[in-house]
Amino acid sequence: MRLGSNVRKSAAVLAAVGMVSAVAACGSGSDSGSGSSATAGGAGSGSKPSWCGDKEITLALADGFGDNNWRRITAAEARDEANKCPSVKKFVYTDGQGNTQKAISDIRGLVAQGVNAMVVFPDAGKAVLPALRQAHQAGVVTVPYRVFPGGKAGQDYDYYISTDFSKAGELWGKWIVKALKGKGLIANLGGPPANSQSLAEYEGMKRIFAKYPGIKFVGQTPYNVTNWDPAQTQKVVTALLAKYPKIDAFTTDFGAALASSFGAFAQAGRKIPAVATEDSNQLSCDWMEKRKSNPDFQLFTVDSQNWMVRTAIQFAVAKASGGQVPASTEVPQKPFEDSIGKQPHPVTCDKSLPGDAFLSSHLSKSQIKAALGS
């Protein structure tokens, strides 16, 4: 969700609420401006990671959109990583609420507050580049991640933490070829229009399917727009099922949203086909429940990468506090579950966690529950 991109999971068309409770759940906190702030520096073990320097800093996470489970877990991952460094004396969170102007205002407001470093999820892409550049020029360590904002690292911001979403598309594509034995119709779901994550995933699948002319996309290409919104996803899935009497697989970069649409299959009198997506506890639990009555419902997931924000936190903190800057700015895409090959994990449902949890998260179970308000 990711999406990112995106990640991910921006939903620019939604009216969002703040995530004060989600972030504060991971530590003591209080409202501060348009987001939440909390005392950080909770390492407590007497040791600190190499990326944590000695200079005391205020760190911010400027989120372009915060109102879904992927973002709540991600914000908690960021807070948890910041807590490993006792030099981070304050952590501030802002939620752009899917509004580009608010996201820009949040970035500028953080500069005015005097933060030393900020990690930015630039859902609006190049539209926020001028604000990133202004923050960088003002001396704030500025680290956008996951969604490419344009510009150049070292010139418009300090670092850009990337992941190659086309590699996720390639992983999906290879699995789809195996699941469908090289022939079938695919409906691809993505996030907001023109977001870089969904576009890259589509390109990755195209590279794989180029060798398999029997596999074709149905519906809109490069993807059917869902805005990473479960309600919109259900509408899109319903429309696709009504228009196409045969769909052999669905691919999507927000598995939790697709899981919320499974009722549409029953309403249409259709079986759930093969699905390639990002991991979601609800999706995996649904697979466990529905696989006997839906024999073609095979499932493959890639890691949802909520923890990707930790890499961005490390770079921002290292540069601002005088720590050791990590070696690589790219976070790899990884397979997570496979109902066919069982590698690296079989499909796993954890009923002790909420359905909107991600088992690929690096948080503890108690932290996941707190982040999701469970």
Wavefront OBJ file of the C-alpha trace (Angstrom):
o trace
v 0.000 0.000 0.000
v 1.885 0.901 -1.286
v 1.029 2.588 -2.158
v 2.839 4.954 -2.192
v 3.506 6.253 -5.241
v 2.965 5.463 -2.802
v 2.279 3.429 -0.877
v 1.131 4.433 -1.246
v -1.505 4.434 -0.276
v -2.493 7.985 -0.909
v -6.162 8.533 -1.420
v -6.319 12.064 -2.684
v -10.049 11.945 -3.211
v -10.828 11.002 0.390
v -11.499 13.328 3.262
v -9.080 12.129 5.900
v -8.809 12.517 9.613
v -5.607 13.134 11.596
v -3.543 10.327 12.959
v -2.755 11.772 16.358
v -4.021 8.674 18.143
v -2.136 6.293 15.872
v 1.198 7.921 16.503
v 0.595 8.746 20.141
v -0.318 5.123 20.768
v 3.339 4.272 20.369
v 4.495 6.747 22.990
v 3.348 9.664 25.092
v 2.189 12.494 22.877
v 0.284 15.745 22.586
v -1.244 17.767 19.791
v 1.055 20.217 18.073
v -0.143 22.316 15.171
v -1.482 20.231 12.297
v -0.083 16.969 13.564
v 1.107 15.313 16.731
v 4.361 15.546 18.606
v 5.835 13.330 21.246
v 8.963 13.077 23.281
v 11.224 10.608 21.530
v 14.578 9.177 22.518
v 13.219 6.017 24.076
v 16.153 3.730 23.278
v 16.764 2.971 26.916
v 19.095 0.039 26.355
v 22.311 1.970 26.907
v 23.417 1.434 23.325
v 22.434 3.202 20.163
v 22.556 2.346 16.460
v 25.402 3.607 14.283
v 23.070 5.997 12.429
v 22.290 7.794 15.684
v 24.710 10.645 16.313
v 25.204 12.783 19.415
v 23.518 16.012 18.288
v 20.029 16.412 19.750
v 17.366 16.931 17.098
v 13.667 17.318 16.401
v 12.446 14.908 13.741
v 9.250 15.085 11.698
v 7.265 12.755 9.468
v 5.219 14.739 6.940
v 2.642 12.343 5.522
v 0.705 13.234 2.391
v -2.240 11.119 3.512
v -2.675 9.259 6.770
v -6.126 7.756 6.934
v -5.785 4.077 6.160
v -4.319 1.057 7.897
v -1.165 1.017 5.768
v -0.324 4.575 6.802
v -1.168 4.009 10.474
v 1.228 1.074 10.644
v 3.842 3.056 8.706
v 3.634 6.003 11.111
v 4.098 3.613 14.028
v 7.120 2.045 12.285
v 8.631 5.528 11.941
v 7.997 6.364 15.586
v 9.475 3.063 16.716
v 12.629 3.595 14.651
v 13.063 7.153 15.931
v 12.789 5.830 19.487
v 15.987 3.843 18.961
v 17.980 7.077 18.908
v 18.128 9.002 22.206
v 19.282 12.090 20.296
v 15.792 12.431 18.780
v 14.233 14.543 21.499
v 10.970 15.281 19.722
v 8.966 13.554 16.998
v 6.338 15.513 15.062
v 3.742 14.018 12.704
v 1.604 15.848 10.147
v -1.152 14.476 7.930
v -1.715 16.154 4.564
v -5.145 14.475 4.418
v -4.852 13.851 0.689
v -4.841 17.600 0.061
v -1.816 18.823 -1.891
v -1.987 22.351 -0.529
v -2.181 21.112 3.049
v 0.771 18.783 2.462
v 2.793 21.729 1.157
v 1.674 23.884 4.070
v 2.651 21.128 6.521
v 6.191 20.974 5.130
v 6.588 24.724 5.321
v 5.101 24.756 8.808
v 7.614 22.194 10.011
v 10.439 24.377 8.741
v 8.948 27.328 10.608
v 8.728 25.211 13.772
v 12.468 24.639 13.550
v 12.625 20.885 13.013
v 16.100 19.628 12.209
v 15.071 16.796 9.917
v 11.963 15.618 8.131
v 10.937 12.476 6.313
v 8.297 13.170 3.687
v 5.822 10.864 1.966
v 5.229 13.094 -1.092
v 1.917 11.662 -2.298
v 1.402 14.616 -4.627
v 4.731 13.942 -6.352
v 6.310 16.877 -8.156
v 3.736 19.299 -6.779
v 5.530 19.291 -3.417
v 9.035 19.614 -4.880
v 9.259 23.406 -4.342
v 8.401 22.935 -0.660
v 11.005 20.181 -0.324
v 13.577 22.420 -1.977
v 12.748 25.300 0.378
v 13.123 23.034 3.401
v 16.474 21.749 2.130
v 17.712 25.261 1.429
v 16.625 26.307 4.922
v 19.016 23.737 6.354
v 16.469 21.103 7.301
v 17.606 17.577 6.464
v 14.892 16.576 4.000
v 14.278 12.960 2.998
v 11.349 12.126 0.694
v 10.677 8.435 0.238
v 8.672 5.898 -1.755
v 7.053 8.417 -4.150
v 9.508 10.177 -6.449
v 8.975 13.942 -6.157
v 11.177 14.890 -9.097
v 14.279 16.956 -8.553
v 17.673 15.673 -7.512
v 19.147 14.427 -4.249
v 21.772 16.784 -2.868
v 20.239 19.677 -4.744
v 16.516 19.730 -3.949
v 16.599 17.488 -0.870
v 19.210 15.429 0.939
v 18.287 11.860 -0.021
v 15.484 10.055 -1.817
v 14.706 6.598 -0.415
v 13.383 4.507 -3.267
v 12.079 1.080 -4.081
v 11.731 -0.363 -7.570
v 8.013 -1.050 -7.857
v 8.540 -2.589 -11.277
v 10.272 -5.446 -9.461
v 7.045 -6.074 -7.532
v 5.266 -6.159 -10.893
v 7.800 -8.673 -12.165
v 7.265 -10.867 -9.120
v 3.501 -10.741 -9.672
v 3.943 -11.429 -13.374
v 6.124 -14.496 -12.873
v 3.675 -15.916 -10.360
v 0.662 -15.185 -12.594
v 2.352 -17.067 -15.437
v 2.803 -20.035 -13.107
v -0.710 -19.854 -11.636
v -2.459 -19.514 -15.012
v -0.058 -21.737 -16.939
v 0.754 -18.893 -19.320
v -2.762 -18.008 -20.454
v -5.561 -15.854 -19.027
v -7.207 -12.458 -18.538
v -5.879 -10.102 -15.854
v -7.613 -7.147 -14.192
v -5.025 -4.784 -12.721
v -6.072 -2.371 -9.956
v -3.999 0.645 -8.954
v -4.122 3.798 -6.880
v -4.740 7.400 -7.940
v -4.325 8.382 -11.606
v -0.721 8.553 -12.831
v 0.856 7.525 -9.505
v 4.374 6.226 -9.991
v 3.936 3.031 -7.962
v 1.033 1.601 -9.949
v 2.594 2.641 -13.252
v 5.886 0.940 -12.418
v 4.166 -2.244 -11.274
v 2.292 -2.400 -14.570
v 5.529 -1.960 -16.523
v 7.117 -4.786 -14.544
v 4.246 -7.124 -15.373
v 4.376 -6.115 -19.045
v 8.034 -7.134 -19.216
v 7.145 -10.626 -17.990
v 3.952 -11.006 -20.048
v 5.748 -9.955 -23.249
v 6.857 -13.586 -23.526
v 3.338 -14.883 -22.942
v 0.904 -13.545 -25.570
v -1.842 -15.698 -24.056
v -1.968 -13.377 -21.031
v -3.897 -10.142 -21.583
v -5.168 -7.261 -19.451
v -8.859 -6.382 -19.283
v -10.386 -3.090 -18.199
v -8.355 0.095 -18.074
v -4.632 0.050 -18.659
v -2.179 0.643 -17.178
v -4.612 0.069 -14.288
v -8.158 0.496 -13.092
v -8.105 3.524 -10.777
v -9.191 2.820 -7.178
v -7.423 5.672 -5.325
v -6.427 2.969 -2.816
v -9.871 3.435 -1.313
v -11.741 0.246 -0.273
v -15.140 1.709 -1.212
v -13.907 2.760 -4.648
v -12.175 -0.598 -5.081
v -15.472 -2.382 -4.504
v -17.161 -0.231 -7.151
v -14.388 -0.949 -9.634
v -14.437 -4.700 -8.969
v -18.236 -4.787 -9.294
v -18.051 -2.975 -12.635
v -15.315 -5.282 -13.939
v -17.266 -8.407 -12.995
v -20.347 -7.034 -14.725
v -18.441 -6.203 -17.920
v -16.158 -9.225 -18.247
v -17.649 -12.714 -17.889
v -14.169 -14.181 -17.505
v -11.358 -12.775 -15.357
v -8.643 -15.256 -14.415
v -6.644 -13.105 -12.009
v -6.570 -9.778 -10.201
v -3.420 -7.817 -9.449
v -3.452 -4.877 -7.070
v -1.054 -2.871 -4.922
v -3.443 -2.732 -1.956
v -4.510 -6.222 -0.962
v -6.531 -5.065 2.043
v -8.799 -3.021 -0.222
v -9.351 -5.960 -2.553
v -10.247 -8.181 0.411
v -13.025 -5.746 1.292
v -14.454 -6.333 -2.208
v -14.836 -10.103 -2.069
v -18.554 -9.720 -1.410
v -18.885 -8.390 -4.951
v -17.879 -11.792 -6.313
v -20.616 -13.556 -4.375
v -23.171 -10.954 -5.443
v -22.183 -11.482 -9.079
v -22.289 -15.275 -8.719
v -18.564 -15.450 -9.517
v -15.683 -17.344 -7.958
v -12.651 -15.473 -6.677
v -9.762 -16.050 -9.113
v -6.008 -15.929 -8.554
v -4.771 -12.785 -6.776
v -1.296 -11.211 -6.756
v -0.896 -8.239 -4.445
v 0.762 -6.944 -1.254
v 0.304 -8.817 2.002
v -2.706 -8.199 4.229
v -3.779 -10.221 7.240
v -7.449 -9.932 6.235
v -6.678 -11.116 2.735
v -4.797 -14.132 4.049
v -7.572 -14.960 6.519
v -10.141 -14.674 3.714
v -8.050 -17.046 1.615
v -8.069 -19.563 4.446
v -11.841 -19.275 4.716
v -12.776 -19.153 1.033
v -10.281 -21.418 -0.714
v -12.432 -24.571 -0.505
v -15.392 -22.916 -2.229
v -13.116 -20.959 -4.601
v -10.685 -23.562 -5.969
v -8.993 -21.097 -8.365
v -8.316 -18.590 -5.560
v -4.542 -18.909 -5.391
v -2.704 -16.098 -3.601
v 0.694 -14.467 -3.932
v 1.837 -11.424 -1.978
v 4.864 -9.204 -1.864
v 5.999 -7.541 1.347
v 3.871 -4.437 2.035
v 7.004 -2.506 3.106
v 5.489 -0.465 5.925
v 8.952 -0.679 7.432
v 10.483 1.150 4.458
v 10.008 4.361 6.412
v 12.619 3.101 8.878
v 15.317 3.466 6.222
v 14.213 7.051 5.588
v 14.268 7.745 9.337
v 17.793 6.366 9.580
v 19.079 8.610 6.778
v 17.385 11.704 8.181
v 18.560 11.113 11.736
v 22.096 10.206 10.675
v 22.561 13.375 8.641
v 20.989 15.661 11.249
v 22.509 14.135 14.392
v 25.971 13.334 13.065
v 25.537 9.577 12.871
v 26.738 7.149 10.221
v 24.672 7.477 7.056
v 23.451 4.061 5.817
v 24.935 2.642 2.624
v 21.961 2.219 0.301
v 19.006 4.461 -0.486
v 17.089 1.654 -2.251
v 14.814 -0.777 -0.413
v 14.355 -4.062 -2.302
v 11.010 -5.607 -3.215
v 10.520 -9.053 -1.656
v 8.024 -11.895 -2.071
v 6.129 -12.690 1.119
v 3.454 -15.390 0.679
v 2.758 -17.985 -2.008
v -0.143 -20.420 -1.820
v 1.420 -22.542 -4.568
v 5.140 -22.716 -3.831
v 4.854 -21.871 -0.094
v 8.048 -19.772 -0.311
v 9.263 -17.698 1.417
v 6.087 -18.229 3.471
v 2.829 -20.076 2.985
v -0.301 -17.938 3.208
v -0.621 -17.099 6.900
v -3.609 -15.788 8.864
v -2.968 -14.471 12.374
v -6.334 -14.312 14.106
v -4.759 -12.728 17.172
v -4.231 -9.569 15.092
v -6.802 -7.297 13.455
v -7.684 -7.997 9.842
v -6.126 -4.705 8.780
v -2.706 -5.709 10.126
v 0.281 -6.544 7.939
v 2.287 -9.571 8.988
v 5.316 -8.219 7.116
v 5.444 -5.294 9.533
v 8.505 -5.014 11.753
v 6.406 -3.941 14.726
v 5.518 -6.260 17.599
v 1.962 -7.544 17.828
v 1.188 -5.162 20.668
v 2.546 -2.234 18.654
v 0.463 -3.228 15.619
v -2.674 -3.388 17.735
v -1.924 -0.004 19.285
v -1.290 1.601 15.896
v -4.589 0.288 14.575
v -6.476 1.244 17.711
v -7.331 -2.373 18.524
l 1 2 3 4 5 6 7 8 9 10 11 12 13 14 15 16 17 18 19 20 21 22 23 24 25 26 27 28 29 30 31 32 33 34 35 36 37 38 39 40 41 42 43 44 45 46 47 48 49 50 51 52 53 54 55 56 57 58 59 60 61 62 63 64 65 66 67 68 69 70 71 72 73 74 75 76 77 78 79 80 81 82 83 84 85 86 87 88 89 90 91 92 93 94 95 96 97 98 99 100 101 102 103 104 105 106 107 108 109 110 111 112 113 114 115 116 117 118 119 120 121 122 123 124 125 126 127 128 129 130 131 132 133 134 135 136 137 138 139 140 141 142 143 144 145 146 147 148 149 150 151 152 153 154 155 156 157 158 159 160 161 162 163 164 165 166 167 168 169 170 171 172 173 174 175 176 177 178 179 180 181 182 183 184 185 186 187 188 189 190 191 192 193 194 195 196 197 198 199 200 201 202 203 204 205 206 207 208 209 210 211 212 213 214 215 216 217 218 219 220 221 222 223 224 225 226 227 228 229 230 231 232 233 234 235 236 237 238 239 240 241 242 243 244 245 246 247 248 249 250 251 252 253 254 255 256 257 258 259 260 261 262 263 264 265 266 267 268 269 270 271 272 273 274 275 276 277 278 279 280 281 282 283 284 285 286 287 288 289 290 291 292 293 294 295 296 297 298 299 300 301 302 303 304 305 306 307 308 309 310 311 312 313 314 315 316 317 318 319 320 321 322 323 324 325 326 327 328 329 330 331 332 333 334 335 336 337 338 339 340 341 342 343 344 345 346 347 348 349 350 351 352 353 354 355 356 357 358 359 360 361 362 363 364 365 366 367 368 369 370 371 372 373 374
